């Protein structure tokens, strides 16, 4: 298996720069054993069954991109993951300019003065913002930018509209630096229609990190390591998932983030256990899925870890054909783009 096996040609014009309005008017490519069907996100209630359970990620994106100075040197900080005692793992553009002990001045938030604890590999830096997380949160709202993916062109920075567009309906727990983009398609009307159909919902949390934007730089995907992300499945959520399975309902993962967390907590018998901690699980073809039967997800980058994940879930050849169809049919790709509904190869 090589990274080249997951490459495909994508016209730049198909990279969505704004979401569909309303959100559930986005297109939906249904991919199953019987081929592909062109539908819409609003058709989702008819594609699921009474007794199915949607697992949604309730993480909320924080304004995680900061501009800072060390003396005259400018750096850009992307907060990645909170650690104990007010420390944060971050990806820093210009990290080579930093040394342990340096104190940074944050543009627009002089009350923050993070100290460099250590410089790590691949532009990662451990920063100490101090124990007052309320101060940090307030400063981020004032000086931080919504960390839009690099393929969304905003030469002057994210807009106020982006702050709204990049927040999803289920967002409750602050801590992510990238949105679980499958959830961006949901509206109150769609959630109501799903509930009327008999489809229930449970929340889990995976704080998506900045590493989700990093390309795979090796031709051997198995040599690639994902950045760890913090997640939680409560005992109540695990019980609801397992009860659905016992009753014969399907588990529908809303987004690859929900699926990665579920696979981090499931055993070989399909029992999902409560989970709290870090996961760096990397799901590649050959992985046997035990937690979910159906996956709602957006269209992903060529040679990315997420395209590898959907290929593992639905089958490499099936996904090659599906993505070729999506390109030919003009589906919109990436975070603000359209969606696909994938049925696991060996799922009912």
N, C-alpha and C positions, 0 to 999 in steps of 0.2 A: 504494500500500500504506500503510495506516494502522494504528496500534496497536489501534484499535477493531475491526479485522478479526480480531483474535485474542482477543477478549473472549468470555466465556461465564459463565453463572450457576452458581455453585457453593455449595450449602448448607454452612454452617459445620460441620454435623454430620459431613460427609464428610472433614474434615481430620483425619488420623490423629494421635493423641496418644501412641501406643505402637506398636511393631512387632507383626506377627503372631508367634505362638510355636507351634511352631518357625518359624524365619525362612522356610523354604521352603514353609510352608503358606499364604503369601500368594496372593491371586488373580492371574491373569495374563490380560490381554486381548490376544489375538492379532489383529493388524491387517495384512491383506494385500489383494491385488487381488481376492480372492474374498469380501471382507467381514470381519466380526469373529467371533471365537469366544471363548467364556468357558471358560477353563481355569485351571490352577494353576501356580505356579512349579515345583512338583515335576514337572510334565509337560515341562519344558524339554528333557530328553534326547531325547524322542520328536519334538520339533519341529525339532531340528537334525539334521545329517547327518554320517555318518563323513567325516572329512577337513576338516570345518569347523574354524576357529580362533577361539577367544574371545580378545579383547584386553581385559585388565583393567587398571584403574588401581591401582597398589600404594601410592598415597599414604596416609599415616596422619594423622588429625586430631590436632592438638596442643591443649592447653587454652589457647586463644588469647585468651580474654576476661579482661581485668584491670581492677581498680578502682584508681584512683589519685587523688592530690591534688596540686594546686599551691597551696601555702598552705592556705587554707580552701576553695578551689574544688575540687569533685569532678568527675572526668571518668571516662568508661568507654572503655577501649582495646580495640579488636579488631585484633589483629595480622593483617596481610594477606599480606605477602610479604617474605622475607628479602632484604636487599641486601648489598653488600660491606662488610667491616670491622665487622660487628656492628650495622649499621643495618637498620631495619625500616620498611617502609611500613605504616601502620596507618590504620584508620578510627576516629575519636575522637568520641564523643558529648560535646559541650561544647568542641569544638575552638576556638571563638571566644574561649575564655578563655586560650588558649595563645599564647606568643610565642617566637620563636627564642631559644635560650639558656636557657629555663626548664628546671629540673630537677624531675622528678616523683617523688613518693614512692608506691611501690606497696604497697597494703594487703596485708598477709600475707607480704610479701617485702621487708623493709627493706634487704636486701643489693643490691637492684636500685635504680638511680637513673638512669633513662633521661633523656637530654637532648633537648630539642626542637631538631632541626636546621632544619626549616622547616615552615611551614603551607602546605598545598596546597589545591586546589579540592575542593569537595563534602565537607568534613569529613575529608579525608585529611591526615595528618601524617607527616613523616619523623622517626623517633626513633632515637637512638643508645644502644644498650644496652651498648656496649663489646665488645671482641673475644672475651670468654670466653663462648662459646656453651654450654659445659657448665654454667656457672653459671646462664645464662638458662633452659636446659632444666629444671634442677632446681627453679628458682624457679617456673616455669610449672606443674610437677607439684604443687607445694605450694600456690600461690596462684591459679592460673588456673582458669577454668571452661570446660567443654566448650561451644563456641559453637553451641548449638542454634539453629535458625532461629526467627525471631520468631513464626511461626504455631504453634509447639509451646508450649503454655501451661505455664510453670513459674514461678508467682509467687514461690516461694522459691529459685529457681535450679535448675540441673540437678542431678539425683540421681546417686548412684553407679551406679544401674541404667542411667542415660543414658550414662555413660562406657562401659559395656559394649555397650549397644544401638547406639551411634553409631560403633562400631568394626567394620569389616568383615573378612572372612576373609582377604583378600589384602593387608591393610595391612602395609607393610614400611618405607616411607620417610617419616619424620616431616616435616611441613611444611604440611599443609592446614589450613584453618580451616572447611571444610565437607566432609562426607563425600561420596564418589561413591556416591549412595544406591542405585543399581541393585545394587551389590555387597552391600548389606546383606541381600539375600535368600538369599545362598549359605550352605550348610552343608557340612561334610565329606562327608556322604552324597550330596548333590547333585553335588558336584565328582567324587566317585568314580563316580557313575552316568554323568556326562558323559564321563569318561575311558573307561569301559567301552563307551560308544557309539561311541568313536573320535573324539571332539571334543577337540582339544588346546587349549592355553592358553599365552599369552605375556603378560608384564607390561610395561607402560609406566608413566611417572610424570607426572602433572599435579597440582601442588599447588593445589588449588581455593582461590580467594581469597574474601574477604568480599564482593567485588563481586557475587557470585552472588545475594546477597539483595537487591540494590538494584533498585528498580522502574524501568521505562522511563518517564521523565517527559515525553517528547515524543510528539506524535501521529505523527511521522515516524520509524519505526524506524531508518531509515538514518542518522539524525542521532545515534543513541545510540552511545556508545563503551563497550566493556567494559574493565574493569580488566585489565591484563596479568597473566598467571599463568606461573609457571616450569614447564617440562616437559622430559622427556627420553625419547627413543626410542633405545635402544642399537643399535649395528650388528647385534648378534645378534638383537634383536627385529625390526628392519627386515627382516633376511634371512629370518626365519621367516615373516613376513607375506607377503613377496613370493614365497617358495617355495610357500606355500599357494595363492596366486593362480595360479601357473604350473600347479599340479597340478589345478586346477579346483575347489578348495575355496572356501567362502565365508568372508569376514571378518565376525565377529560382534562389534560394539563393545558392551562391557558398560558402559553409561552414556554420557551426553552428554559427560562430560569426556574419556573415551577417544576418542570420535568427533571432538571438537574438536581434540585433539592430532594424531590421524591426518590430519585434513584440513589441518592446519598443515604437515605434512611430506610430503604426497603430491604427485606431479606429474600433469600432464594425461594421462599414459599409465598411471596407476594404480600407479606405482612409489613405495613409501614409502621415504623416505631417513632415515638417522640424523638426530636432531634434539636439540639441547640449547640452551635459551634461553627467551625470553619469547614468549608468543603472546597476542594479543587478538582472535583471529579471531571474527567474529560471523556466524553462518550463518543466512541469511534465504531465504525462498522465491525461487527463481531461481538459487540456488547449485547447481552440478552436482557431485554427490558422486563421488569417485573411489576412496575408500579402503575403504569398508565396504558390505556388502550387507544386513546385519541389525543392528538396534539393540534392546537390552534397556534399558528406562528406566522410571522411575516416572512418575506423573501430575503435571503441572506447573501453575504458577499462570496464571491468565488474564493476557493481555497481557504475559507474561514473555518474556525472550530465549530461554528453553528451550522454551516452547511454540512460539515461532517456529521454533526449530531443528527440532523434530519435524515441524512442518508442512512445512518445507523438505524433510525427508528422505522422508516418506511421502505428502506431498500435502496441501494445505490442506483441500480438501473431505473427503477421507478422514479427516483428523484431527478436523475439526468433528463428523462423524458418530460417530467413535469416542468422543470425549469426551462427546457427548450420551448415547450408550449407557452409558458408564461412570457418569455421574451418575444416570441412570434406574435402573441396576442396582445402585447403592449401592457402587461401588468406593471404596476409601479412597485419599485423595490425599496427595501431597507426600512428605516425606522418610521417614516411618515407614509409608507407605501401600503399596498394591498396585503391580503392575508391568504394563507392556505390552511386547509383542514386535512390533516394527515391521519390515516388509519394505520395502526401498526401492522406489520407484515403478517404476523401470526395471531392477530387479535380477532375477536368475534365481530 
